[in-house]
Amino acid sequence: MDLPVARTVIHRHDYHGADKVTLTYDDRFLRRKVLTTERGSQFLVDLEHTTSLNSGDWFELEDGKLIEVVPATEALLEVTGDLAKLAWHIGNRHTPCQIEPDRLLIQHDHVLHDMLTKLGATLRDVTEPFTPEGGAYGVGRTHGHSH
């Protein structure tokens, strides 16, 4: 099969009207994969390095076409309460967290659920796009404790 290839990602481009690919948070961390757009077209992502993608990012195909990256809705845990304290504990465990003025969003994890409950958090299951904060030392994700 001869698929169009995307070797480039454009971050924060404001182009509109292109085809879209909807991906979960985990699926938005990739280097090489065949993806299918909302219009049913397939293309091969073949990036030089594993890349973290977010809303507003675009794949640029070799023929110049752009494919918009859209965060998929997914099952998440909404966290409310003493947000500063709760965010510190979530961050101390290097857990991806979407930080908003009145709540935090994290992926489901029974250990974190128990910890946050013991810390006095109010927890609620929600289904929404997940766009957590990027790493402190650059755009995208950070891993491990090598800071």
URTA-V495964 format. One record per pair of residues at least 24 apart in sequence whose ideal C-beta (glycine too) atoms are under 6 Angstrom apart, sorted by the first residue. I is the first residue (numbers start at 0). J is the second residue. If there is no record, write none. Layout:
i->I j->J
i->I j->J
This chain:
i->2 j->41
i->2 j->42
i->2 j->43
i->3 j->42
i->3 j->60
i->4 j->43
i->4 j->45
i->4 j->61
i->5 j->42
i->5 j->44
i->5 j->58
i->5 j->60
i->6 j->45
i->7 j->59
i->8 j->50
i->8 j->56
i->9 j->57
i->9 j->59
i->10 j->56
i->11 j->55
i->12 j->57
i->14 j->65
i->17 j->65
i->17 j->67
i->18 j->66
i->19 j->67
i->19 j->69
i->20 j->66
i->21 j->69
i->21 j->71
i->22 j->71
i->23 j->71
i->23 j->73
i->24 j->129
i->27 j->52
i->36 j->66
i->51 j->139
i->51 j->140
i->53 j->130
i->54 j->130
i->70 j->128
i->70 j->130
i->72 j->126
i->72 j->127
i->72 j->128
i->73 j->129
i->74 j->126
i->75 j->104
i->75 j->125
i->75 j->127
i->75 j->129
i->76 j->105
i->76 j->107
i->76 j->122
i->77 j->102
i->77 j->104
i->77 j->123
i->77 j->125
i->78 j->103
i->78 j->115
i->78 j->120
i->79 j->121
i->80 j->119
i->80 j->120
i->80 j->121
i->85 j->120
i->95 j->131
i->96 j->131
i->97 j->130
i->97 j->131
i->98 j->132
